[in-house]
């Protein structure tokens, strides 16, 4: 555990883990142009931006929520890309 030298409070590592998940999901979304149509990639990136803003807002309010938002961004990508590939035959 790390302590904030200014306040002496414990610094949680969870927000950093949430942002690592968000960064990972960004690369998944950006590379989806190989499989999905361009308009799907644009939609995924817009959803990602909304989730990123939510993650940043939760940084100090509720640190564990940042991890759940990061997981949700990967789940959204998987559902859209895998579901769209099965339903619409993207390849």
BELSUL-V522741 format. One record per residue. RES is the residue in one small letter. PHI is phi in whole degrees, 0 to 359 (NA if undefined). PSI is psi as a letter, one per 40 degrees, with the letter a starting at -180 (* if undefined). OMEGA is omega in radians with two decimals (* if undefined). Layout:
BEGIN
RES_PHI_PSI_OMEGA / RES_PHI_PSI_OMEGA
END
This chain:
BEGIN
x_NA_i_3.13 / x_253_i_3.11 / x_249_h_3.04 / x_287_h_-3.08 / x_294_d_-3.10 / x_282_d_-3.05 / x_249_d_-3.09 / x_82_e_3.14 / x_277_i_3.09 / x_285_h_3.13 / x_263_h_-3.13 / x_279_h_3.08 / x_276_e_-3.05 / x_298_d_3.11 / x_299_d_3.11 / x_293_d_3.09 / x_296_d_3.10 / x_297_d_3.12 / x_289_d_3.04 / x_296_d_3.08 / x_296_d_3.11 / x_295_d_3.10 / x_295_d_3.11 / x_297_d_-3.12 / x_290_d_3.06 / x_299_d_-3.13 / x_293_d_3.05 / x_297_d_-3.13 / x_295_d_-3.09 / x_292_d_-3.12 / x_275_e_-3.11 / x_288_e_3.11 / x_297_e_3.09 / x_290_d_-3.07 / x_255_d_-3.00 / x_263_i_3.04 / x_296_i_-3.06 / x_299_d_-3.08 / x_290_d_3.06 / x_289_d_3.12 / x_296_d_3.10 / x_297_d_3.10 / x_297_d_3.10 / x_298_d_3.14 / x_291_d_3.07 / x_293_d_3.07 / x_296_d_3.13 / x_298_d_3.12 / x_298_d_3.11 / x_297_d_3.11 / x_292_d_3.09 / x_297_d_3.11 / x_297_d_3.09 / x_295_d_3.12 / x_295_d_3.13 / x_293_d_3.10 / x_292_d_-3.13 / x_280_e_-3.07 / x_309_d_-3.12 / x_258_d_-3.11 / x_291_d_-3.04 / x_209_g_-3.05 / x_306_d_3.13 / x_297_d_-3.14 / x_294_d_3.14 / x_297_d_3.11 / x_293_d_3.14 / x_294_d_3.08 / x_293_d_3.08 / x_298_d_3.09 / x_295_d_3.13 / x_298_d_-3.14 / x_293_d_3.09 / x_288_d_3.11 / x_295_d_3.10 / x_301_d_3.11 / x_301_d_-3.09 / x_297_d_-3.12 / x_295_d_-3.10 / x_292_d_-3.05 / x_287_d_-3.14 / x_289_d_3.11 / x_297_d_3.11 / x_293_d_3.10 / x_296_d_3.13 / x_286_d_-3.05 / x_287_d_-3.02 / x_246_e_3.09 / x_71_f_3.10 / x_293_h_3.08 / x_210_*_*
END
